[in-house]
């Protein structure tokens, strides 16, 4: 009977310690969100790349794309003039070990999204970040 109490206690400690571990998904450590640094331009510029085209650029470059979404850079004011950047981006989830292959193709980790201020004359209106948005045109 005493052995059963110790066995039960040991099992309970094992279960509780497993539950108290890191609650983040292990895939978070093995994947990273990247965005295309060529921002969309207003007034339907012909060089605006669709989400599918952006994903295909990565795939053609040997990068496995897990998922894709449209996004918007937040915390910056964008000029409303035809041909100006809009802050809209294509966001892709890739395997972290593919980041080295994605960067030469013009993609950066979303962790580096604040660097966009060095490339464009956009007024900072708070912390620079991004949010996922619904794609226009059923992309």
C-alpha positions in Angstrom: 0.0 0.0 0.0 2.8 2.4 0.8 4.5 1.6 -2.5 1.3 2.5 -4.3 1.2 5.9 -2.6 4.8 6.6 -3.6 4.1 5.4 -7.2 0.9 7.6 -7.4 2.9 10.6 -6.0 5.7 10.1 -8.5 3.2 9.9 -11.4 1.4 13.1 -10.1 4.7 15.0 -9.9 5.6 13.8 -13.4 2.3 15.0 -14.9 2.4 18.3 -13.1 6.0 19.0 -14.1 5.1 18.2 -17.7 2.2 20.7 -17.5 4.3 23.5 -16.0 6.8 23.4 -18.8 7.1 25.8 -21.7 3.6 26.3 -23.0 4.7 27.6 -26.4 4.4 25.3 -29.4 7.7 23.7 -30.2 7.1 24.7 -33.8 7.6 28.4 -32.8 11.2 27.6 -32.2 11.5 26.0 -35.6 9.7 28.5 -37.7 9.8 32.2 -38.4 7.5 34.7 -40.1 9.1 36.7 -42.9 7.9 39.5 -45.0 8.6 40.8 -48.5 10.6 44.0 -48.2 9.2 45.3 -51.5 6.2 47.2 -50.0 3.0 47.5 -52.0 2.6 50.8 -53.8 -0.7 52.8 -54.0 -2.8 53.1 -57.1 -2.4 49.4 -58.2 1.2 49.6 -59.3 2.1 46.8 -61.7 5.0 45.7 -59.6 2.8 44.9 -56.6 3.3 41.2 -56.0 0.3 39.0 -55.1 0.5 36.7 -52.1 0.8 33.7 -54.4 3.6 35.2 -56.4 5.5 36.1 -53.3 5.2 32.6 -51.9 6.3 31.2 -55.3 9.4 33.4 -55.2 10.4 31.7 -51.9 9.5 28.2 -53.2 11.6 28.8 -56.3 14.4 29.9 -54.1 14.3 26.6 -52.2 12.4 27.8 -49.2 9.5 25.7 -47.8 6.5 28.0 -47.2 4.3 26.7 -44.4 1.6 29.3 -44.7 1.0 32.8 -46.2 -1.0 35.8 -45.1 -1.4 39.5 -46.1 -0.2 42.0 -43.6 0.1 45.7 -42.8 3.0 47.5 -41.1 1.6 49.4 -38.1 3.0 52.4 -36.2 4.0 54.4 -39.4 2.1 57.0 -41.4 2.2 56.3 -45.1 1.7 59.1 -47.7 -1.4 58.8 -49.8 0.1 59.5 -53.2 0.1 57.2 -56.2 3.3 55.2 -56.3 4.0 55.7 -52.6 4.4 52.7 -50.4 1.3 51.6 -48.5 2.8 49.6 -45.7 1.0 46.4 -47.0 3.2 43.3 -47.0 3.1 39.6 -47.8 3.8 37.5 -44.7 5.0 33.9 -44.9 5.7 31.3 -42.2 8.8 29.4 -43.1 11.2 27.0 -41.3 13.8 28.9 -39.3 16.7 27.1 -41.1 15.3 28.5 -44.4 15.8 32.2 -43.3 19.3 32.2 -44.7 17.8 31.3 -48.1 14.9 33.8 -47.9 17.0 36.9 -47.1 18.9 37.1 -50.5 15.4 36.9 -52.1 14.3 40.1 -50.4 12.6 38.7 -47.3 13.3 39.6 -43.7 12.1 38.3 -40.4 9.1 40.3 -39.1 11.3 40.8 -36.0 13.2 43.3 -38.1 10.2 45.1 -39.4 11.2 48.4 -37.6 14.1 48.7 -40.1 11.6 49.7 -42.7 11.8 53.3 -41.4 15.4 53.5 -42.8 14.1 52.7 -46.2 11.0 54.9 -46.5 10.1 58.4 -45.5 7.2 57.4 -43.2 6.4 59.2 -40.0 6.7 57.0 -36.9 3.4 57.1 -34.9 4.2 54.6 -32.2 5.8 51.3 -32.0 6.5 49.8 -35.4 5.0 46.4 -35.9 2.6 44.5 -38.1 -0.8 42.9 -38.2 -2.3 40.3 -40.4 -5.1 41.6 -42.6 -7.6 40.2 -45.1 -6.1 40.0 -48.6 -7.8 42.1 -51.2 -9.1 40.5 -54.3 -9.4 37.0 -52.8 -5.7 36.3 -52.7 
